[in-house]
Amino acid sequence: MRLRQGRADDVTVYGDDPAAQARDWREQGGRELHVVDLDGAFAGEPRHAEVIAKVIEAFGGPVEVGGGIRSMDSLRAVLEAGAARAIIGSSALEDPAFLSDALELYGDRIAVGIDARDGFVQTRGWVETTKVKATELAVAVAKAGVKSIIYTDTATDGMLGGPNLTQMAAICDAAPGCAVTASGGVSSPYDVKNLMALGRANLVAAIVGKALYDGRTTLRELNLAGI
C-alpha cells in the first residue's frame, strides 16, 4: 500500500501479496527494495516480521527495512530476517544511545531515515513535527558514525510532483560523508535527472513507489535515466 504525505487516513492498497510484488519488482530490474512496516511505524514496533522475511526471500537482492525499529530486539529481528540494512527513524532523534549501540553492533547495516516537512524532522510515523531541522539531525547522525541516510520530504511523498531539490541538496551538504537516498515525489525519469543534476556525489539513490504502482513510469525508464 501507499500513503499520501504519510497520512494513515489516505491509503491506496495495490495488492495483498507483498512477496509476489517483491518478486515482480526484481524481475522488472529492481536493484534494491525499500520496505516500510507502516503499522510498525505508527505502533512503535514492527508488526509484520514474517511478511517482511518472505518479501526479502522473494526479492533475492538487497532489501532495506524500516518502520517502528526502536529497540535492539526489533532491530535484531529485522537484520536476522535477512535485511541488508535496517532503517532507524524516530529513535535517531529521540534515543541517540540506541543509535550508538546499533552502530557499534551492526555498523554499515544501519541506515537512518530522516523524514521532514518544511525542513523540520517528523517522528512517530510522521504524526509529530519537531523543532529540529533535518539538516541538524543529518549532521548529528553523521558525527555518530552513520554512513547511510534516507531523506524523505513528507510533503512531496506520494504526490507525484517531483522531489524537493533544494532540501535534498542541503541534506547532502550537511552530511558529505554519508550516502544519501532521496525519497518523496520521485515519479519520472525527469526527476531522476534533476536529482543527478544537483551534482552531489553522495546522493546515490532514489526511492520510487506510487509512480510505479500507478503505471506513470517503469523501472526500466528510471534505471536508464540514472545510468
C-alpha positions in Angstrom: 0.0 0.0 0.0 0.9 3.6 -0.4 0.1 6.7 1.7 -0.2 10.3 0.5 2.1 12.5 2.6 2.3 9.8 5.2 -1.3 10.1 6.2 -2.9 6.9 7.6 -6.3 8.1 6.5 -5.3 8.5 2.8 -4.3 4.9 1.8 -4.3 3.2 -1.5 -4.0 -0.6 -1.5 -2.4 -2.1 -4.6 -2.3 -5.8 -3.7 -2.5 -8.4 -1.0 0.7 -10.4 -1.7 3.8 -8.3 -0.8 6.2 -11.2 -1.6 4.8 -11.6 -5.1 5.1 -7.9 -5.6 8.7 -8.0 -4.5 9.5 -10.8 -6.9 7.9 -8.8 -9.7 10.0 -5.7 -9.0 13.1 -7.9 -9.1 12.1 -9.3 -12.5 11.5 -5.8 -13.8 15.0 -4.8 -12.9 14.8 -3.6 -9.4 18.3 -3.2 -7.9 17.3 -2.6 -4.3 14.0 -2.8 -2.4 12.8 -0.3 0.2 10.2 -1.7 2.6 8.4 0.1 5.4 6.3 -1.6 8.0 3.6 1.1 8.2 1.7 -0.5 11.0 5.0 -0.7 12.9 5.8 2.9 12.2 2.6 4.0 13.8 2.7 1.5 16.6 6.3 2.0 17.6 7.3 -1.6 17.0 7.5 -3.8 13.9 4.2 -5.7 13.2 4.9 -7.7 10.1 8.2 -9.6 10.7 7.0 -12.8 9.0 5.7 -11.0 5.9 9.0 -9.0 5.6 11.0 -12.2 5.8 9.0 -13.5 2.9 9.5 -10.3 0.9 13.3 -10.4 1.4 13.4 -14.0 0.3 11.2 -13.3 -2.8 13.2 -10.3 -3.9 16.5 -12.1 -3.7 18.6 -8.9 -3.6 19.4 -6.1 -1.1 16.4 -5.1 0.9 16.3 -2.2 3.4 13.6 -2.3 6.1 12.2 0.4 8.3 9.1 1.1 10.4 9.0 1.0 14.2 12.6 -0.1 14.9 13.1 1.4 18.3 14.6 -1.4 20.3 17.6 -3.7 20.0 15.2 -6.7 19.8 13.3 -5.3 16.9 16.5 -4.2 15.1 18.0 -7.7 15.6 14.8 -9.4 14.2 14.9 -7.3 11.0 18.5 -8.0 10.3 18.2 -11.7 11.2 15.3 -11.9 8.7 17.8 -11.0 6.0 17.6 -7.3 5.6 20.7 -5.7 4.1 20.0 -2.6 6.1 17.7 -1.6 9.0 16.4 1.9 9.0 16.2 3.7 12.3 13.9 6.7 12.1 12.3 8.3 15.2 14.9 6.8 17.6 17.8 8.5 15.8 16.5 11.7 17.3 14.8 10.5 20.4 17.2 7.9 21.6 20.8 8.6 20.4 22.1 6.0 22.8 20.2 3.3 21.0 21.6 4.6 17.7 25.1 4.5 19.1 24.7 0.9 20.3 23.2 -0.2 17.0 26.1 1.3 15.1 28.6 -0.4 17.4 27.0 -3.8 16.8 26.0 -3.6 13.1 28.0 -0.8 11.6 27.1 -0.1 7.9 23.9 -2.3 8.2 22.3 0.7 10.0 20.7 3.5 8.0 19.0 6.5 9.4 15.7 7.7 8.0 15.2 11.4 8.2 11.6 12.4 7.5 10.9 16.1 7.4 8.2 18.6 6.4 9.2 22.2 5.7 12.7 21.3 6.7 11.8 20.1 10.2 12.0 16.5 11.4 8.9 14.4 11.8 8.6 11.4 14.0 6.2 8.7 15.1 5.1 7.8 11.6 5.1 11.4 10.5 2.5 12.3 13.1 4.7 14.6 15.2 6.7 17.5 13.8 9.6 18.6 15.9 11.5 21.8 16.1 14.7 20.1 14.9 15.9 20.9 11.4 16.5 18.0 9.2 20.0 19.3 8.3 20.8 19.5 12.1 19.9 15.8 12.5 21.9 14.9 9.4 25.0 16.5 10.9 24.4 14.7 14.3 23.9 11.2 12.9 26.9 11.6 10.6 29.0 12.6 13.6 27.7 9.5 15.4 29.1 7.3 12.6 26.1 6.7 10.3 27.1 6.1 6.7 23.6 5.9 5.1 20.8 8.4 5.2 17.3 8.1 3.6 15.8 11.5 3.4 12.1 11.7 2.8 10.3 15.0 2.2 6.9 14.1 3.6 5.1 17.0 1.8 6.0 15.5 -1.6 5.7 11.9 -0.7 3.0 10.2 -2.8 2.1 13.4 -4.5 3.9 12.7 -7.9 5.0 16.3 -8.1 8.8 15.9 -8.1 11.3 15.9 -5.2 12.3 18.9 -3.0 15.6 19.5 -4.8 16.6 22.4 -2.5 16.2 20.4 0.6 17.8 17.4 -0.9 20.9 19.4 -1.8 21.0 20.8 1.8 20.9 17.3 3.3 23.7 16.1 1.1 25.8 19.1 2.0 25.1 18.7 5.8 26.4 15.1 5.7 29.0 14.9 3.0 30.4 11.6 4.4 27.1 9.8 4.2 25.5 8.1 1.2 22.1 9.8 0.8 19.0 8.3 -0.8 16.2 10.6 -2.0 12.7 9.8 -1.2 9.4 11.7 -1.8 8.0 12.9 -5.1 10.2 11.0 -7.4 7.9 10.0 -10.2 9.6 10.2 -13.6 13.0 9.9 -15.3 13.0 13.7 -15.4 13.0 13.7 -11.6 15.9 11.3 -11.5 17.9 13.5 -13.9 17.1 16.6 -11.8 18.5 14.8 -8.7 21.6 13.9 -10.6 22.0 17.5 -11.9 22.4 18.6 -8.2 25.9 17.4 -8.6 26.2 15.9 -5.1 28.5 12.9 -5.2 27.0 11.4 -2.0 23.4 11.4 -3.5 23.5 7.7 -4.5 19.9 6.5 -5.0 16.2 7.4 -5.2 13.2 5.6 -3.9 10.2 5.4 -6.2 6.8 4.0 -5.1 3.5 5.4 -6.1 4.5 6.3 -9.7 5.4 2.7 -10.4 2.2 1.3 -8.8 0.1 3.8 -10.8 1.9 3.0 -14.1 3.3 6.5 -14.6 6.7 5.2 -15.3 8.7 1.9 -15.3 11.8 0.7 -13.6 13.5 0.3 -16.9 12.9 4.0 -17.7 14.1 5.1 -14.3 17.2 2.9 -14.4 18.1 4.2 -17.8 17.8 7.8 -16.6 20.2 7.0 -13.7 22.9 5.4 -15.8 
